Amino acid sequence: MIGQAQWAAVKRIVLWLGLFLCGYALWRARALAGDALARVSPVGWICVCTLLMAIWVLAVFAWRQYLRAYMGQDPGWRRAMRQVGLLLVGKYVPGGVFGFLARMYDQANVPRQRLFWAGLAEQAVGVSMPVALGGVLYMAAAEVSLAWLWLIALLPLLALLGVWSLHRCAGWLPWLRKHAVASGMPVWPRFLLAAVAQVAQLLAWVSLVFVLVHDLYGMDGFSALGVAGAFLLAVAAGMVMVLAPGGIGVREAALVGLASHWLGTAQAIFMAALLRILSSLLDVFAGWVATLSRSLEHRND
């Protein structure tokens, strides 16, 4: 068995290695973005920064609600912020599971199996929701019809149904069987609130893409909707390819291909690089907050 001291060392390694790899992602994207940063207006940058902060706050809020739903206790904002930071920078470590594991062992004396399920539910929704929402936006743009957008209201309920099904089928899946007995169902109103927060987080990303394509290319309406849908689908592709640190390369290639109906290749590469820079900056910020939170906790101890 690995003790708490060893897990503390693992968390530090994941955090700092993840931050280093975030920096690599920024360096790589910077070379592709060229002068795209200078072409966004000051008002556009204010909107982008506001939306990035909203995305981070919603991620922390959603994870806090998942913990309340599964653990039956409120972890508080500081612990939720630290654990979100561990996950976001941990995804840059090849393998894709180190941030998940570091977050599981962030707190001593907690029921690991219920914490495992909180993380599994969040990740399952986190992968499937961009596919669902991105598909809805992509189809709305391709069909030039807003009728598709009413499906967005159903996404939290579909997330609830999907995780409920996962709980019910856990005993049939070898890799989940040992967690099935002690998993227990979450407090569903809390879970639904977490799923709503995740949808809101993705809609904030959609708004950010709208701001960028409008400032950079004068694009709006269904074309911007299509690019936003392509971005969410590309994000999901990057999450699935766990061997690529942070989905680097996979997400960009998927975005260039999916957005080709509305953007030229050079424009799509611009957008992919710029969105990589912004998302990596957000991950670095989340990792810095996690580091600060850990330092403050040790100081108080």
N, C-alpha and C positions, 0 to 999 in steps of 0.2 A: 504494500500500500504506500502511496505517496503522501507524505505529511504536509501540514500547512506551510511549513517553511519552504519545502520544495515547490509547492504550487505558487507561493509568493514569488519565487525566483522565476518560474515559468511565466507568470503574468508580467513581470518586468521585462523579460526577454521579448515576449509577444508585443508588448506596448512599444518598446523602443525600436525593435526590428520593423514593426508595422509603420511607425513614424518615418523611419529611414526610407522604406519602400514607397511611402506616400511622396516623399521628396523626390524619389526617382521618377514617379509617375508625373509629378509636376514638371520636372526637367524635360522629360520626353515630350510631353504635350506642348510645352512652351515653344519648342523648335518647330512644331507644326502650325501653331496658332498664328505665328507671324504678327502682323499688326492688327489682328482682330480685336484685341483688348482696347486699342485706341479708338476704334470705330464705334464703340458703344457710348451713347451720350451720358452726361453726368446724371440726368434724371433716371436713365436706364440703369446705371450702376447703383443708384440708391434703391431702386426697386429690386435689383438682383440681390444686394446685400440683405435687404429686409426679408426677401423670400428665403434666402439661405438660412437666416436665423430662425425663421418660422419652421423650416424643414427640420432643423436640429431640435427645436423645442417640441415639435410634434413627435419626433422619434423617441425622445426621452419620455414624453407623456404616455405614448403608446406602450413602451416597455414597462413603465410603472404600473399601468393598468393590467398588463399581462401578469405581472408579479402579484398584484392584488387579487386577480382572478384565480390564480393557481395556489398561491402561498397563504392566502387569507390574512395577509398583513401588508402594511404600507412600507416599502423600503425607504421612502423619502426621496427628495429630488437629488441629493448629492450622490447616493449610491446608484440611482438610476442613471444619472449623467455619466458616472464612472464606467458603468457596465456597458452603456451604449458606446462610449469611447473605445473600450476594449474590443468590442465587436467590429467597429468600423475600421480600426487600424489593423486588427487581427486578420481581416480578409485579404490583406496584402501579403501575408505570409503564405507561401505555396502550400496547398493542401486544403485550405478553406475552413478547417475546423478549429484552428488554434484560438481564434477569438471567441468562438462558442465555448470551448473548454475553459479558457481563462475566465470568462464571465461566470461559468457554473461554479468555479471555486473561488470566486471573489469574496464570498462571505462564509464565515465559519458557522457551524451548528445550525444548518438549515436542511430541510428534507431535499436531498439531491434529486430524487426521482421527480418530485413536483417541479423543481427548478428546471430539470431537463425538459419536462413537458411544456413549461412556459416558453423556454427557448425554442423548442421544436415547433410549437404552434406559431410563434412569431416569425420564424424562418419560413415555415410552410406558407403562411399568408404573405410574407414578404416577397416570395418568389412568384406565387400564383397571381397576386394582385396586379403587379405591373403587366403581366401577360394579358389578364382580363381587361384592365383599363386601357392598356395600349392597343389591344385589339378593337375595343369599342371606338376609340378615337380614330384609329386607322381606317376602320370601316366607314365611320361617319364622313371622313374626308374623302375616301375613295368613292363613296356613293353620293357625295354632296347632299347629305341628309342629316339634319339634327335629330331625327327620330331615334337614332341609335343611342343618344346621350341619356335617355331615361333609364337605360340599363345600369348606369353608374350607381343609382340609388339602391340597387339590389346587391351590390358587391359585398357590403358588410354581412348581409344575411347569408350570402353564398359562402363567405369565409367561415361563418359560424357552422353552417351545415357541413362544410368540408372537414373542419377540425372535429366536429362531433362524430363524423363517419370514421375519421382516423382513430379516435378513441375506441369506437365500437369494434374496429377491425384490428386493433393493436395485438390481440392474442393470436391472430393468424400470421403476423409478420415476424419472422425469426429475430430480426434485429430490434424489434420493439417488445417481444414477448416478456422479457424479464422486467420491463417497466410497466406492463399492462395492469398488474394487480394493484400496485400502489399509485397508479397515475391519478385516478379519480377524475371526475368531471370538474371543469372550472366553474366559477360563478359566472353564468352566461351573460348577465347584464354588463359586468365588468369587461368580459371578453368582447362583447359587441362594441363597447365604448373604445376599446383598444383598436378594433378593426376599423371603426369610423375614423379614428385618428390616423391610421395608416393610409386610408383613402385620401384624407385631407392632406397628408404629407405628399402623396403622389400628385394631387391636384396643384400643390404649390410648385412642384417641379414642372408641371405642365404650364403654369403661369410664367415661370422663369424662362422656359423655352419660347413662349409667346413674346416676351419682352425682347429676347435676344434676336429672334428672326425678324421682328419688326424693326429693331434698330439697325441691324446689319443689312437686311435685304428688303426692307419695306413690305414685308410679307404679313398678311393677316388673314382672318377668316379660315376657311377650310384647309388652305395650304399649311398654315401654322398648326392647325389641329393635326394634320397628317404628320408633320415633322415631330410634334410632341408625342404622338402615338408611336412613331418609329423609335424615338428615344427610349420610351418605357420598355418596348419590346427588346431593344438592344441591351438595356440594363439587365433584364431578365436573362438574356443570353450570357452576359458576362457573369452573372451570379451562378448559373448552372455550371459553367466551365471553371470548376474550383481549382484546377491546376494552374490557371493563369492568375497571377497576383492581382487582386482587385479587378479581375476581368480585363486587364490591360490588353489592348489589341483586339480582343474578341468584341467588346462593346463598340469600339470605334468602327471595326469592319462591318458589324451588323447595322449600325446607324447609317453608314455611307450607302450600303446596299438598300436598306428599307426606305430611306428618304429620297432615293433617286427619282421618284415620281415628281417631287416638288423642288428638289435642289440639284444643281449640277455637282459634279464630283468634287471640284475645288471648294465650292461652298459647303458641301457636306463634311469635308475634311476639316474645314475651318470650325464648323459647329461641333464636330466630334472632339476636336482638340480643346476648344474653349470650355465645353461642358466637362471634359476630363479635368481641366485645371480647376474649375469651380468646385466639382465634387471632391477632388483631392484636397483642396483648401479647407473644405468643410470637414473632411476626415481628420486633417491635421489639427484643426480647431478642437474637434471632439476628443482627439487623443491628448491634446494639451490640457483640456479641462479634466480628463481622467487622471493625468499625472498630477495636476494641482490638487485634485480631490484626495488622491492618495497621500500626498505630502501633508495636507491639512489634517487628515485623519491620524497620521502618525504623530504629528505635532500635538494634537489634542490628547493622544494616548500618553 
